[in-house]
Amino acid sequence: ETGVTQSPTHLIKTRGQQVTLRCSSQSGHNTVSWYQQALGQGPQFIFQYYREEENGRGNFPPRFSGLQFPNYSSELNVNALELDDSALYLCASMGAGQGDEQYFGPGTRLTVT
Amino acid sequence: RKEVEQDPGPFNVPEGATVAFNCTYSNSASQSFFWYRQDCRKEPKLLMSVYSSGNEDGRFTAQLNRASQYISLLIRDSKLSDSATYLCVVNTPTSGTYKYIFGTGTRLKVLA
């Protein structure tokens, strides 16, 4: 186990709704990244947080937003959900001074109907 | 051209076989490289980092060729439990920071 946890495990939402996904990083890890993985694809980078600041963003629209808290846990918020947002959302944590290896949580499977 | 490209497979091999996967990347400024393993409907798990000098971990050997911009993974003496999708990952500079770019993954099925 990586020590990275995510909640909820599964979620079903309706188009147009908003969703918040949560991630607790591995102890001592101050960097959290979020990824979206559609079926049959590799994970796509959404954004990264380092010490509570956004530290890099992928090609996702502004309705994808996030937060990181002082304990380094993180949230991913998605507004105005679209059918194409249905995917596995993964969070990964990385520690300072420990190379750049990332460790993934089990993911949240989001279905938008 | 995709930033990281992998043959999606599937590779169907018998137990005990040796199998090799390749991955190419487009950004020559990429800094670090990894292979992750992903089982069906599970999260990716780090298999190994890839170093310029090459590295080996038991039956697994990874190599990096910076001049040709490709990474390889060799699995010897395949086991049934090696059946999974293998993701090539490249840590690439973008907008003043680095981000992981994943390939689409190569599916491996080891047959009894």
Interface residues (C-beta under 8 A of the other chain):
Chain A: T2 S33 Y35 G40 Q41 G42 P43 Q44 F45 Q48 N55 G56 R57 G58 L88 L90 A92 G99 D100 E101 Q102 Y103 F104 G105 P106 G107 R109
Chain B: V4 Q31 S32 F34 R41 K42 E43 P44 K45 L46 S49 L87 N91 T94 S95 G96 T97 Y98 K99 Y100 I101 F102 G103 T104 G105
